[in-house]
Amino acid sequence: MFAPAQASRLIPNYTMLTQCAAGHPVLSLMHRPGKEKRGVVMLESGDWDAWLHGTAAQADEPIKLPPLGVLRSGAEKPEKEELLPAEQLQALRSGT
């Protein structure tokens, strides 16, 4: 929450942290070919204080893309899954 110096109420605020996702096996698929690949970083609640109040190095430490298995992925239209290369589809299904 943000409280402007001359305001008498709190104002909700949100931040979306992103990181390059070009090398992530799932998140790299989320944007059109040739476009920058970005992925949302999900900070654990235990990392909030370091991110908000720590040194630059402490704040940077928890900024990581989620590992495989944390997010679920699949084709919006399963009949279109053949659009992925077979080896990539197999890796996604096996979680490797």
Phi and psi restraints in degrees (range 20) as a CNS / XPLOR table:
assign (resid 1 and name C) (resid 2 and name N)
       (resid 2 and name CA) (resid 2 and name C) 1.0 -113.6 20.0 2
assign (resid 2 and name N) (resid 2 and name CA)
       (resid 2 and name C) (resid 3 and name N) 1.0 132.8 20.0 2
assign (resid 2 and name C) (resid 3 and name N)
       (resid 3 and name CA) (resid 3 and name C) 1.0 -121.6 20.0 2
assign (resid 3 and name N) (resid 3 and name CA)
       (resid 3 and name C) (resid 4 and name N) 1.0 99.5 20.0 2
assign (resid 3 and name C) (resid 4 and name N)
       (resid 4 and name CA) (resid 4 and name C) 1.0 -57.0 20.0 2
assign (resid 4 and name N) (resid 4 and name CA)
       (resid 4 and name C) (resid 5 and name N) 1.0 148.4 20.0 2
assign (resid 4 and name C) (resid 5 and name N)
       (resid 5 and name CA) (resid 5 and name C) 1.0 -54.5 20.0 2
assign (resid 5 and name N) (resid 5 and name CA)
       (resid 5 and name C) (resid 6 and name N) 1.0 -35.1 20.0 2
assign (resid 5 and name C) (resid 6 and name N)
       (resid 6 and name CA) (resid 6 and name C) 1.0 -106.8 20.0 2
assign (resid 6 and name N) (resid 6 and name CA)
       (resid 6 and name C) (resid 7 and name N) 1.0 16.1 20.0 2
assign (resid 6 and name C) (resid 7 and name N)
       (resid 7 and name CA) (resid 7 and name C) 1.0 -104.2 20.0 2
assign (resid 7 and name N) (resid 7 and name CA)
       (resid 7 and name C) (resid 8 and name N) 1.0 152.6 20.0 2
assign (resid 7 and name C) (resid 8 and name N)
       (resid 8 and name CA) (resid 8 and name C) 1.0 -104.7 20.0 2
assign (resid 8 and name N) (resid 8 and name CA)
       (resid 8 and name C) (resid 9 and name N) 1.0 9.4 20.0 2
assign (resid 8 and name C) (resid 9 and name N)
       (resid 9 and name CA) (resid 9 and name C) 1.0 -137.2 20.0 2
assign (resid 9 and name N) (resid 9 and name CA)
       (resid 9 and name C) (resid 10 and name N) 1.0 158.8 20.0 2
assign (resid 9 and name C) (resid 10 and name N)
       (resid 10 and name CA) (resid 10 and name C) 1.0 -85.8 20.0 2
assign (resid 10 and name N) (resid 10 and name CA)
       (resid 10 and name C) (resid 11 and name N) 1.0 144.3 20.0 2
assign (resid 10 and name C) (resid 11 and name N)
       (resid 11 and name CA) (resid 11 and name C) 1.0 -116.7 20.0 2
assign (resid 11 and name N) (resid 11 and name CA)
       (resid 11 and name C) (resid 12 and name N) 1.0 120.6 20.0 2
assign (resid 11 and name C) (resid 12 and name N)
       (resid 12 and name CA) (resid 12 and name C) 1.0 -61.0 20.0 2
assign (resid 12 and name N) (resid 12 and name CA)
       (resid 12 and name C) (resid 13 and name N) 1.0 138.3 20.0 2
assign (resid 12 and name C) (resid 13 and name N)
       (resid 13 and name CA) (resid 13 and name C) 1.0 -133.7 20.0 2
assign (resid 13 and name N) (resid 13 and name CA)
       (resid 13 and name C) (resid 14 and name N) 1.0 150.6 20.0 2
assign (resid 13 and name C) (resid 14 and name N)
       (resid 14 and name CA) (resid 14 and name C) 1.0 -140.4 20.0 2
assign (resid 14 and name N) (resid 14 and name CA)
       (resid 14 and name C) (resid 15 and name N) 1.0 148.8 20.0 2
assign (resid 14 and name C) (resid 15 and name N)
       (resid 15 and name CA) (resid 15 and name C) 1.0 -131.1 20.0 2
assign (resid 15 and name N) (resid 15 and name CA)
       (resid 15 and name C) (resid 16 and name N) 1.0 135.8 20.0 2
assign (resid 15 and name C) (resid 16 and name N)
       (resid 16 and name CA) (resid 16 and name C) 1.0 -113.0 20.0 2
assign (resid 16 and name N) (resid 16 and name CA)
       (resid 16 and name C) (resid 17 and name N) 1.0 111.9 20.0 2
assign (resid 16 and name C) (resid 17 and name N)
       (resid 17 and name CA) (resid 17 and name C) 1.0 -87.7 20.0 2
assign (resid 17 and name N) (resid 17 and name CA)
       (resid 17 and name C) (resid 18 and name N) 1.0 134.9 20.0 2
assign (resid 17 and name C) (resid 18 and name N)
       (resid 18 and name CA) (resid 18 and name C) 1.0 -128.5 20.0 2
assign (resid 18 and name N) (resid 18 and name CA)
       (resid 18 and name C) (resid 19 and name N) 1.0 159.9 20.0 2
assign (resid 18 and name C) (resid 19 and name N)
       (resid 19 and name CA) (resid 19 and name C) 1.0 -141.4 20.0 2
assign (resid 19 and name N) (resid 19 and name CA)
       (resid 19 and name C) (resid 20 and name N) 1.0 153.7 20.0 2
assign (resid 19 and name C) (resid 20 and name N)
       (resid 20 and name CA) (resid 20 and name C) 1.0 -55.7 20.0 2
assign (resid 20 and name N) (resid 20 and name CA)
       (resid 20 and name C) (resid 21 and name N) 1.0 129.8 20.0 2
assign (resid 20 and name C) (resid 21 and name N)
       (resid 21 and name CA) (resid 21 and name C) 1.0 -117.8 20.0 2
assign (resid 21 and name N) (resid 21 and name CA)
       (resid 21 and name C) (resid 22 and name N) 1.0 18.2 20.0 2
assign (resid 21 and name C) (resid 22 and name N)
       (resid 22 and name CA) (resid 22 and name C) 1.0 -58.3 20.0 2
assign (resid 22 and name N) (resid 22 and name CA)
       (resid 22 and name C) (resid 23 and name N) 1.0 -32.1 20.0 2
assign (resid 22 and name C) (resid 23 and name N)
       (resid 23 and name CA) (resid 23 and name C) 1.0 -97.3 20.0 2
assign (resid 23 and name N) (resid 23 and name CA)
       (resid 23 and name C) (resid 24 and name N) 1.0 0.9 20.0 2
assign (resid 23 and name C) (resid 24 and name N)
       (resid 24 and name CA) (resid 24 and name C) 1.0 -80.7 20.0 2
assign (resid 24 and name N) (resid 24 and name CA)
       (resid 24 and name C) (resid 25 and name N) 1.0 131.6 20.0 2
assign (resid 24 and name C) (resid 25 and name N)
       (resid 25 and name CA) (resid 25 and name C) 1.0 -65.0 20.0 2
assign (resid 25 and name N) (resid 25 and name CA)
       (resid 25 and name C) (resid 26 and name N) 1.0 -23.5 20.0 2
assign (resid 25 and name C) (resid 26 and name N)
       (resid 26 and name CA) (resid 26 and name C) 1.0 -107.0 20.0 2
assign (resid 26 and name N) (resid 26 and name CA)
       (resid 26 and name C) (resid 27 and name N) 1.0 -51.8 20.0 2
assign (resid 26 and name C) (resid 27 and name N)
       (resid 27 and name CA) (resid 27 and name C) 1.0 -64.8 20.0 2
assign (resid 27 and name N) (resid 27 and name CA)
       (resid 27 and name C) (resid 28 and name N) 1.0 -24.1 20.0 2
assign (resid 27 and name C) (resid 28 and name N)
       (resid 28 and name CA) (resid 28 and name C) 1.0 -67.8 20.0 2
assign (resid 28 and name N) (resid 28 and name CA)
       (resid 28 and name C) (resid 29 and name N) 1.0 -14.0 20.0 2
assign (resid 28 and name C) (resid 29 and name N)
       (resid 29 and name CA) (resid 29 and name C) 1.0 -87.8 20.0 2
assign (resid 29 and name N) (resid 29 and name CA)
       (resid 29 and name C) (resid 30 and name N) 1.0 -4.7 20.0 2
assign (resid 29 and name C) (resid 30 and name N)
       (resid 30 and name CA) (resid 30 and name C) 1.0 -82.3 20.0 2
assign (resid 30 and name N) (resid 30 and name CA)
       (resid 30 and name C) (resid 31 and name N) 1.0 -9.0 20.0 2
assign (resid 30 and name C) (resid 31 and name N)
       (resid 31 and name CA) (resid 31 and name C) 1.0 -125.8 20.0 2
assign (resid 31 and name N) (resid 31 and name CA)
       (resid 31 and name C) (resid 32 and name N) 1.0 159.6 20.0 2
assign (resid 31 and name C) (resid 32 and name N)
       (resid 32 and name CA) (resid 32 and name C) 1.0 -59.7 20.0 2
assign (resid 32 and name N) (resid 32 and name CA)
       (resid 32 and name C) (resid 33 and name N) 1.0 149.5 20.0 2
assign (resid 32 and name C) (resid 33 and name N)
       (resid 33 and name CA) (resid 33 and name C) 1.0 -53.7 20.0 2
assign (resid 33 and name N) (resid 33 and name CA)
       (resid 33 and name C) (resid 34 and name N) 1.0 137.9 20.0 2
assign (resid 33 and name C) (resid 34 and name N)
       (resid 34 and name CA) (resid 34 and name C) 1.0 86.3 20.0 2
assign (resid 34 and name N) (resid 34 and name CA)
       (resid 34 and name C) (resid 35 and name N) 1.0 -9.0 20.0 2
assign (resid 34 and name C) (resid 35 and name N)
       (resid 35 and name CA) (resid 35 and name C) 1.0 -95.5 20.0 2
assign (resid 35 and name N) (resid 35 and name CA)
       (resid 35 and name C) (resid 36 and name N) 1.0 153.8 20.0 2
assign (resid 35 and name C) (resid 36 and name N)
       (resid 36 and name CA) (resid 36 and name C) 1.0 -61.1 20.0 2
assign (resid 36 and name N) (resid 36 and name CA)
       (resid 36 and name C) (resid 37 and name N) 1.0 136.3 20.0 2
assign (resid 36 and name C) (resid 37 and name N)
       (resid 37 and name CA) (resid 37 and name C) 1.0 -97.1 20.0 2
assign (resid 37 and name N) (resid 37 and name CA)
       (resid 37 and name C) (resid 38 and name N) 1.0 113.8 20.0 2
assign (resid 37 and name C) (resid 38 and name N)
       (resid 38 and name CA) (resid 38 and name C) 1.0 -122.5 20.0 2
assign (resid 38 and name N) (resid 38 and name CA)
       (resid 38 and name C) (resid 39 and name N) 1.0 147.2 20.0 2
assign (resid 38 and name C) (resid 39 and name N)
       (resid 39 and name CA) (resid 39 and name C) 1.0 -130.8 20.0 2
assign (resid 39 and name N) (resid 39 and name CA)
       (resid 39 and name C) (resid 40 and name N) 1.0 145.0 20.0 2
assign (resid 39 and name C) (resid 40 and name N)
       (resid 40 and name CA) (resid 40 and name C) 1.0 -75.3 20.0 2
assign (resid 40 and name N) (resid 40 and name CA)
       (resid 40 and name C) (resid 41 and name N) 1.0 133.5 20.0 2
assign (resid 40 and name C) (resid 41 and name N)
       (resid 41 and name CA) (resid 41 and name C) 1.0 -92.1 20.0 2
assign (resid 41 and name N) (resid 41 and name CA)
       (resid 41 and name C) (resid 42 and name N) 1.0 131.2 20.0 2
assign (resid 41 and name C) (resid 42 and name N)
       (resid 42 and name CA) (resid 42 and name C) 1.0 -109.4 20.0 2
assign (resid 42 and name N) (resid 42 and name CA)
       (resid 42 and name C) (resid 43 and name N) 1.0 106.4 20.0 2
assign (resid 42 and name C) (resid 43 and name N)
       (resid 43 and name CA) (resid 43 and name C) 1.0 -78.2 20.0 2
assign (resid 43 and name N) (resid 43 and name CA)
       (resid 43 and name C) (resid 44 and name N) 1.0 133.2 20.0 2
assign (resid 43 and name C) (resid 44 and name N)
       (resid 44 and name CA) (resid 44 and name C) 1.0 -71.2 20.0 2
assign (resid 44 and name N) (resid 44 and name CA)
       (resid 44 and name C) (resid 45 and name N) 1.0 148.9 20.0 2
assign (resid 44 and name C) (resid 45 and name N)
       (resid 45 and name CA) (resid 45 and name C) 1.0 -58.1 20.0 2
assign (resid 45 and name N) (resid 45 and name CA)
       (resid 45 and name C) (resid 46 and name N) 1.0 -30.7 20.0 2
assign (resid 45 and name C) (resid 46 and name N)
       (resid 46 and name CA) (resid 46 and name C) 1.0 -68.5 20.0 2
assign (resid 46 and name N) (resid 46 and name CA)
       (resid 46 and name C) (resid 47 and name N) 1.0 -13.6 20.0 2
assign (resid 46 and name C) (resid 47 and name N)
       (resid 47 and name CA) (resid 47 and name C) 1.0 -98.8 20.0 2
assign (resid 47 and name N) (resid 47 and name CA)
       (resid 47 and name C) (resid 48 and name N) 1.0 -6.2 20.0 2
assign (resid 47 and name C) (resid 48 and name N)
       (resid 48 and name CA) (resid 48 and name C) 1.0 -59.6 20.0 2
assign (resid 48 and name N) (resid 48 and name CA)
       (resid 48 and name C) (resid 49 and name N) 1.0 -45.6 20.0 2
assign (resid 48 and name C) (resid 49 and name N)
       (resid 49 and name CA) (resid 49 and name C) 1.0 -62.5 20.0 2
assign (resid 49 and name N) (resid 49 and name CA)
       (resid 49 and name C) (resid 50 and name N) 1.0 -44.2 20.0 2
assign (resid 49 and name C) (resid 50 and name N)
       (resid 50 and name CA) (resid 50 and name C) 1.0 -63.0 20.0 2
assign (resid 50 and name N) (resid 50 and name CA)
       (resid 50 and name C) (resid 51 and name N) 1.0 -39.8 20.0 2
assign (resid 50 and name C) (resid 51 and name N)
       (resid 51 and name CA) (resid 51 and name C) 1.0 -68.4 20.0 2
assign (resid 51 and name N) (resid 51 and name CA)
       (resid 51 and name C) (resid 52 and name N) 1.0 -38.8 20.0 2
assign (resid 51 and name C) (resid 52 and name N)
       (resid 52 and name CA) (resid 52 and name C) 1.0 -82.4 20.0 2
assign (resid 52 and name N) (resid 52 and name CA)
       (resid 52 and name C) (resid 53 and name N) 1.0 -35.4 20.0 2
assign (resid 52 and name C) (resid 53 and name N)
       (resid 53 and name CA) (resid 53 and name C) 1.0 -124.8 20.0 2
assign (resid 53 and name N) (resid 53 and name CA)
       (resid 53 and name C) (resid 54 and name N) 1.0 -3.0 20.0 2
assign (resid 53 and name C) (resid 54 and name N)
       (resid 54 and name CA) (resid 54 and name C) 1.0 -83.3 20.0 2
assign (resid 54 and name N) (resid 54 and name CA)
       (resid 54 and name C) (resid 55 and name N) 1.0 -178.4 20.0 2
assign (resid 54 and name C) (resid 55 and name N)
       (resid 55 and name CA) (resid 55 and name C) 1.0 -69.0 20.0 2
assign (resid 55 and name N) (resid 55 and name CA)
       (resid 55 and name C) (resid 56 and name N) 1.0 171.2 20.0 2
assign (resid 55 and name C) (resid 56 and name N)
       (resid 56 and name CA) (resid 56 and name C) 1.0 -59.1 20.0 2
assign (resid 56 and name N) (resid 56 and name CA)
       (resid 56 and name C) (resid 57 and name N) 1.0 -41.2 20.0 2
assign (resid 56 and name C) (resid 57 and name N)
       (resid 57 and name CA) (resid 57 and name C) 1.0 -66.1 20.0 2
assign (resid 57 and name N) (resid 57 and name CA)
       (resid 57 and name C) (resid 58 and name N) 1.0 -40.2 20.0 2
assign (resid 57 and name C) (resid 58 and name N)
       (resid 58 and name CA) (resid 58 and name C) 1.0 -67.1 20.0 2
assign (resid 58 and name N) (resid 58 and name CA)
       (resid 58 and name C) (resid 59 and name N) 1.0 -38.6 20.0 2
assign (resid 58 and name C) (resid 59 and name N)
       (resid 59 and name CA) (resid 59 and name C) 1.0 -69.7 20.0 2
assign (resid 59 and name N) (resid 59 and name CA)
       (resid 59 and name C) (resid 60 and name N) 1.0 -31.5 20.0 2
assign (resid 59 and name C) (resid 60 and name N)
       (resid 60 and name CA) (resid 60 and name C) 1.0 -78.1 20.0 2
assign (resid 60 and name N) (resid 60 and name CA)
       (resid 60 and name C) (resid 61 and name N) 1.0 -27.9 20.0 2
assign (resid 60 and name C) (resid 61 and name N)
       (resid 61 and name CA) (resid 61 and name C) 1.0 -55.2 20.0 2
assign (resid 61 and name N) (resid 61 and name CA)
       (resid 61 and name C) (resid 62 and name N) 1.0 -47.3 20.0 2
assign (resid 61 and name C) (resid 62 and name N)
       (resid 62 and name CA) (resid 62 and name C) 1.0 -80.4 20.0 2
assign (resid 62 and name N) (resid 62 and name CA)
       (resid 62 and name C) (resid 63 and name N) 1.0 -0.8 20.0 2
assign (resid 62 and name C) (resid 63 and name N)
       (resid 63 and name CA) (resid 63 and name C) 1.0 -83.9 20.0 2
assign (resid 63 and name N) (resid 63 and name CA)
       (resid 63 and name C) (resid 64 and name N) 1.0 94.5 20.0 2
assign (resid 63 and name C) (resid 64 and name N)
       (resid 64 and name CA) (resid 64 and name C) 1.0 -141.5 20.0 2
assign (resid 64 and name N) (resid 64 and name CA)
       (resid 64 and name C) (resid 65 and name N) 1.0 148.4 20.0 2
assign (resid 64 and name C) (resid 65 and name N)
       (resid 65 and name CA) (resid 65 and name C) 1.0 -71.7 20.0 2
assign (resid 65 and name N) (resid 65 and name CA)
       (resid 65 and name C) (resid 66 and name N) 1.0 150.6 20.0 2
assign (resid 65 and name C) (resid 66 and name N)
       (resid 66 and name CA) (resid 66 and name C) 1.0 -66.2 20.0 2
assign (resid 66 and name N) (resid 66 and name CA)
       (resid 66 and name C) (resid 67 and name N) 1.0 140.8 20.0 2
assign (resid 66 and name C) (resid 67 and name N)
       (resid 67 and name CA) (resid 67 and name C) 1.0 -70.5 20.0 2
assign (resid 67 and name N) (resid 67 and name CA)
       (resid 67 and name C) (resid 68 and name N) 1.0 162.9 20.0 2
assign (resid 67 and name C) (resid 68 and name N)
       (resid 68 and name CA) (resid 68 and name C) 1.0 -56.2 20.0 2
assign (resid 68 and name N) (resid 68 and name CA)
       (resid 68 and name C) (resid 69 and name N) 1.0 142.6 20.0 2
assign (resid 68 and name C) (resid 69 and name N)
       (resid 69 and name CA) (resid 69 and name C) 1.0 99.4 20.0 2
assign (resid 69 and name N) (resid 69 and name CA)
       (resid 69 and name C) (resid 70 and name N) 1.0 -21.9 20.0 2
assign (resid 69 and name C) (resid 70 and name N)
       (resid 70 and name CA) (resid 70 and name C) 1.0 -78.9 20.0 2
assign (resid 70 and name N) (resid 70 and name CA)
       (resid 70 and name C) (resid 71 and name N) 1.0 -40.8 20.0 2
assign (resid 70 and name C) (resid 71 and name N)
       (resid 71 and name CA) (resid 71 and name C) 1.0 -101.9 20.0 2
assign (resid 71 and name N) (resid 71 and name CA)
       (resid 71 and name C) (resid 72 and name N) 1.0 147.3 20.0 2
assign (resid 71 and name C) (resid 72 and name N)
       (resid 72 and name CA) (resid 72 and name C) 1.0 -99.7 20.0 2
assign (resid 72 and name N) (resid 72 and name CA)
       (resid 72 and name C) (resid 73 and name N) 1.0 142.7 20.0 2
assign (resid 72 and name C) (resid 73 and name N)
       (resid 73 and name CA) (resid 73 and name C) 1.0 -135.8 20.0 2
assign (resid 73 and name N) (resid 73 and name CA)
       (resid 73 and name C) (resid 74 and name N) 1.0 157.1 20.0 2
assign (resid 73 and name C) (resid 74 and name N)
       (resid 74 and name CA) (resid 74 and name C) 1.0 179.0 20.0 2
assign (resid 74 and name N) (resid 74 and name CA)
       (resid 74 and name C) (resid 75 and name N) 1.0 164.5 20.0 2
assign (resid 74 and name C) (resid 75 and name N)
       (resid 75 and name CA) (resid 75 and name C) 1.0 -70.1 20.0 2
assign (resid 75 and name N) (resid 75 and name CA)
       (resid 75 and name C) (resid 76 and name N) 1.0 139.8 20.0 2
assign (resid 75 and name C) (resid 76 and name N)
       (resid 76 and name CA) (resid 76 and name C) 1.0 -59.8 20.0 2
assign (resid 76 and name N) (resid 76 and name CA)
       (resid 76 and name C) (resid 77 and name N) 1.0 -38.2 20.0 2
assign (resid 76 and name C) (resid 77 and name N)
       (resid 77 and name CA) (resid 77 and name C) 1.0 -121.3 20.0 2
assign (resid 77 and name N) (resid 77 and name CA)
       (resid 77 and name C) (resid 78 and name N) 1.0 98.0 20.0 2
assign (resid 77 and name C) (resid 78 and name N)
       (resid 78 and name CA) (resid 78 and name C) 1.0 -51.0 20.0 2
assign (resid 78 and name N) (resid 78 and name CA)
       (resid 78 and name C) (resid 79 and name N) 1.0 -28.3 20.0 2
assign (resid 78 and name C) (resid 79 and name N)
       (resid 79 and name CA) (resid 79 and name C) 1.0 -67.5 20.0 2
assign (resid 79 and name N) (resid 79 and name CA)
       (resid 79 and name C) (resid 80 and name N) 1.0 -12.1 20.0 2
assign (resid 79 and name C) (resid 80 and name N)
       (resid 80 and name CA) (resid 80 and name C) 1.0 -97.8 20.0 2
assign (resid 80 and name N) (resid 80 and name CA)
       (resid 80 and name C) (resid 81 and name N) 1.0 4.8 20.0 2
assign (resid 80 and name C) (resid 81 and name N)
       (resid 81 and name CA) (resid 81 and name C) 1.0 -58.2 20.0 2
assign (resid 81 and name N) (resid 81 and name CA)
       (resid 81 and name C) (resid 82 and name N) 1.0 -22.9 20.0 2
assign (resid 81 and name C) (resid 82 and name N)
       (resid 82 and name CA) (resid 82 and name C) 1.0 -66.3 20.0 2
assign (resid 82 and name N) (resid 82 and name CA)
       (resid 82 and name C) (resid 83 and name N) 1.0 -6.9 20.0 2
assign (resid 82 and name C) (resid 83 and name N)
       (resid 83 and name CA) (resid 83 and name C) 1.0 -70.1 20.0 2
assign (resid 83 and name N) (resid 83 and name CA)
       (resid 83 and name C) (resid 84 and name N) 1.0 -21.3 20.0 2
assign (resid 83 and name C) (resid 84 and name N)
       (resid 84 and name CA) (resid 84 and name C) 1.0 -85.5 20.0 2
assign (resid 84 and name N) (resid 84 and name CA)
       (resid 84 and name C) (resid 85 and name N) 1.0 146.6 20.0 2
assign (resid 84 and name C) (resid 85 and name N)
       (resid 85 and name CA) (resid 85 and name C) 1.0 -59.2 20.0 2
assign (resid 85 and name N) (resid 85 and name CA)
       (resid 85 and name C) (resid 86 and name N) 1.0 140.8 20.0 2
assign (resid 85 and name C) (resid 86 and name N)
       (resid 86 and name CA) (resid 86 and name C) 1.0 -55.1 20.0 2
assign (resid 86 and name N) (resid 86 and name CA)
       (resid 86 and name C) (resid 87 and name N) 1.0 -42.5 20.0 2
assign (resid 86 and name C) (resid 87 and name N)
       (resid 87 and name CA) (resid 87 and name C) 1.0 -67.0 20.0 2
assign (resid 87 and name N) (resid 87 and name CA)
       (resid 87 and name C) (resid 88 and name N) 1.0 -33.8 20.0 2
assign (resid 87 and name C) (resid 88 and name N)
       (resid 88 and name CA) (resid 88 and name C) 1.0 -71.6 20.0 2
assign (resid 88 and name N) (resid 88 and name CA)
       (resid 88 and name C) (resid 89 and name N) 1.0 -41.2 20.0 2
assign (resid 88 and name C) (resid 89 and name N)
       (resid 89 and name CA) (resid 89 and name C) 1.0 -62.2 20.0 2
assign (resid 89 and name N) (resid 89 and name CA)
       (resid 89 and name C) (resid 90 and name N) 1.0 -42.6 20.0 2
assign (resid 89 and name C) (resid 90 and name N)
       (resid 90 and name CA) (resid 90 and name C) 1.0 -63.2 20.0 2
assign (resid 90 and name N) (resid 90 and name CA)
       (resid 90 and name C) (resid 91 and name N) 1.0 -41.7 20.0 2
assign (resid 90 and name C) (resid 91 and name N)
       (resid 91 and name CA) (resid 91 and name C) 1.0 -63.2 20.0 2
assign (resid 91 and name N) (resid 91 and name CA)
       (resid 91 and name C) (resid 92 and name N) 1.0 -39.8 20.0 2
assign (resid 91 and name C) (resid 92 and name N)
       (resid 92 and name CA) (resid 92 and name C) 1.0 -65.2 20.0 2
assign (resid 92 and name N) (resid 92 and name CA)
       (resid 92 and name C) (resid 93 and name N) 1.0 -42.3 20.0 2
assign (resid 92 and name C) (resid 93 and name N)
       (resid 93 and name CA) (resid 93 and name C) 1.0 -66.4 20.0 2
assign (resid 93 and name N) (resid 93 and name CA)
       (resid 93 and name C) (resid 94 and name N) 1.0 -34.7 20.0 2
assign (resid 93 and name C) (resid 94 and name N)
       (resid 94 and name CA) (resid 94 and name C) 1.0 -87.7 20.0 2
assign (resid 94 and name N) (resid 94 and name CA)
       (resid 94 and name C) (resid 95 and name N) 1.0 -12.2 20.0 2
assign (resid 94 and name C) (resid 95 and name N)
       (resid 95 and name CA) (resid 95 and name C) 1.0 79.5 20.0 2
assign (resid 95 and name N) (resid 95 and name CA)
       (resid 95 and name C) (resid 96 and name N) 1.0 19.4 20.0 2
